[in-house]
């Protein structure tokens, strides 16, 4: 029986999601469910809400509801951050790790910020296991961006399943943990992809902010684009594979903090809700 819905915007829709505009196009095909982070939090089961509040209280965060002085949990659960009250934004990086990832991790460590990394398998995870291990060890959230960046809606279901399962297995072998989140290449998903994701225990994560850093190495322009688009409960999409992106990160973080944002992982943004396999999360 379908889960009871309350405030969550869990609209069953058809078609695919265009990558650059995130516009929904109806196609009359199989349906999938979409919800926003704020709606997911509002619709979290009472038991999860109670457990979250208990953890915040135990950590001493009841007196500091924005979670700024706490420590980020390694599991990305967001026990120290309460995005129901804090002005949160999730920071995500796609298609790594790369030769720039260690520098990025140094920056994030210095700024005491955690991010979600949607990892690409071929020529990335398989070539840079040390970076994957470091991402996990330093409290960031390893996630799945397929093995070879094929468009999942354009390949056979069996191939799509392999694209995702190979990354699951590789990350588990390196870190001991299996990703719970995935980002479909170009943001393109449909009912079939959602069913495969559900079977593999993967929630789908889209975005609301893109710097289009694949088009430019101008770090100042990347920074400007991110800051112009960022709003509360947004999800920022960047790539740690391009030359201009990592140098932009310190300025982005400095200005976001100045504007009162708490920068979190995707799972922290959703908490006390837990990522639901197959669900599409879109701000």
N, C-alpha and C positions, 0 to 999 in steps of 0.2 A: 504494500500500500504506500502511495506517495507520502513523503514527510509533510506534516501539517505546516502551512505557511502562515505567518502573521504579518509583520511589517516588512519583511524582505521583498524586494522587487524581483521575484523569481518568475519572470515572464518566459513562458515557453515560446521560442521563436524558431523560425526556419531560415535556412540559407547559410551564408558565410559572412565573415566580418572582414571588411576591407582593411588592409594593414595601415595605410597612411591616414585614413580618416576615421577609422573605427566605426564606420557607419554600417548599420544593419541592413542587409538586403534580403528580402523575402524571396524564397525560391520554391516553396511548396514541398521541400524535401523533409527528411527526418528532422525532428526538433531537438533542441537542447536548452538547458536552463542557464540563465544569466542573473547575477545579482551584484550589487555594489558593496564595497567594504562596509560602509556604514549600515546598510541594510542587513548584511550578514551578522554584524555585531548585535544589532537590535533583535535579530531572530535567533540568537544563540540559545540553546537549551538552558533551562533554569539551573540545572546541575553544573553546567560549565561556567555560568555566570557566578554562581556561589563559590565554586572552586577558585576562579580567578580572583574574586574579592578576598578570599581567605589567603591566597598567596601574596597578594599585594599587602595585606595587613601584616602578614608574617615577615615580609621583607622590609617593613617600616614605611611602605609607600602610601599608606592611608593618609599620612600627613603631607604627602608629596605626590598628588595624583597625576602630575604630568610626567613622572618617571625620569626626570632629567638627571637625578643624582644616583640612580640605581645602576645595576650591572645587567647587561643583556644576557639572557639565557642562551646557552649553546644550542639548544633545540629550537630556537626561534619562536618559542611559545609566547614571548612578550610578557612574562610574569612581572617584569619591573616597569613596564610601560602600559598606561591605560589610555588607549586611543579613543575611548568613549568621552574623555575629558580633555586630553592633550590634543594639540593641533598637529596631527601626524601626517607624514608623507613617506611613502616607501621608495627606497632607492634600489634600482635593479640594474644589472649588467648582463648583456647577452653575448653569446658566441665565443666566450673564452674557455679556458684560460689562454693567455698569450704571453709574449715577452714583456708586456706592459703590466701584467697582473700583480707581480710582486711590488712594484712601485705603488700601484693603487692600494694594495693591502697595507703598505707602510703609511700611506695618507690616512686611510680609514682608522688604523690603529692610533695614530697621533690624535685624530679628531674624536676618538671614542665613539665611532659610528659603525653600525652593522648594516650589511646590505644582503640582498638576495642575488645569487649568481646563477643564471640560466646557462648551463654548461653545454657546449657542443662536443660531441664525441670524437669524431674522426679528426686527426691532426691537432687536437686540443686536449681533451681528457686523456686520450691514449698516449700523447706525447709529453704531457706535463702533469703527471700524477702528484708531484711534490706540491705544485700550486693548488691542486684540488684538496690535498690533505691540509695545507695551510689554511685555505678558505674555511674548511670545517673546524679546524683546531682553534681558530681565532674568533669563533662565535658567529660567523656568517652562515647564510643559508644556501647550501648547494641545491640546485634545482635542474630540471631537464629541459634542454632545447633541441632535442633529437640528436641522432648520431651524425647525419650528414646534411642537415638543413633542407631536406626535401619538403615540399609543400604537402602536408598530410592529406589535404582534400583532393589531391590530384594523383595519388598513388593507391594501389590496392590495399584493402584493410590489413592483410597479412604483413605487407611491407611497412605500413604505418606502425603496426604493433612492434615490429622489429626495430624500427627507428627509435622508438621510445624505450623498449625493454633493454636494448643494448646499453643505453646510458644508465638506466637503473642498475644494471648488473655491475657496470664499470665503477660507478660512484660507490656502490655498496662494497665492492672489493677494496677500494682505496680507503674509505672512511669508516666502514662498518655500519653505515646508515644508508637507508634508501630514500631518495627524494620523494617528497609529497606534492611538489608543484611542478608544472611544466608550462612552457610558453610555446605555442605552435608557431613555426616560422611564418613571418609576415602577418601573424595574428589570425590566420585563416583556419577556421574550424567548422565542424558541422556535426550532425547527430551521430554519424559513424565514429568520428574522432572522439566525441564525447563518451561514447560507449567503451571504446578502447581505453581511454584515459581512466574511466571508472574501474574497469577490470584491473588496471595496473596500479590503482590507488593514487591516481594523480588528479589534482585539481588544476584547472587551466587559468592562467593569469595573463590578462591583457594590460593595457596601459592607458594613461591619460596625457602624458607628457613625453614628447619625443624631440630631441635636438636635431634629428636627422644627421647625426654625426658621421654617417656613412657617406655624406655628400661633401663634407668639409673637414679640414684640419685646423680651422680657425678656432682656437680655444675660447676666445672672447665671444665669438658668435654662438658657440655651443652653450656657454654660460648664459648669455642673453636669452636664447630660446627657452632654456629650462626655466629660468626665473619668470619669464613672461607667462608661461603656461601653468605654473605650479599653484595648486589650491589645496585646501585641506582634504585629506583622504585620497590624494592623488597617488599615482604610481608612475615614477620616472623611469623611462627607458633610455639607457645609454649602452655603449659597447666598449669593453676594455680591450678591443683588438685594433682600434684606430689611433693614430698618432696624436691627434688633437684632443682626445677625450680625457685621458687621465690628468693632463695638466690643468684641465678646466675644473676638476673636482674640488680642490681646496677653495676656490672662489665661490663655487656653487654652495658648498656646505657653510661657508662663513656667512653668506647672505641669507640662506635659509634659516640658520640659527638666529640671525639678527631680526628676521621677520617673525620669530616665535615658533618656528616649526621644530618638532621632534622627528628626527630621521630614523626610520625603523626598517625592519625586514617586512616582507609581505605577510608572513604568519603573525608577526606582531601587530600589523595593521588590522588584521581580521579578528584577533583575540578580543573577547573570550570565545568567539566562534572558532571552530577548527576547520581547516580546509576540507571541503567535501569533494571526494573523488568524482570526476566528471563535470562538476560545476564550472561555469565560466565566471571568473571574477573580473569585473570591468567597472572602474570608477565612473 
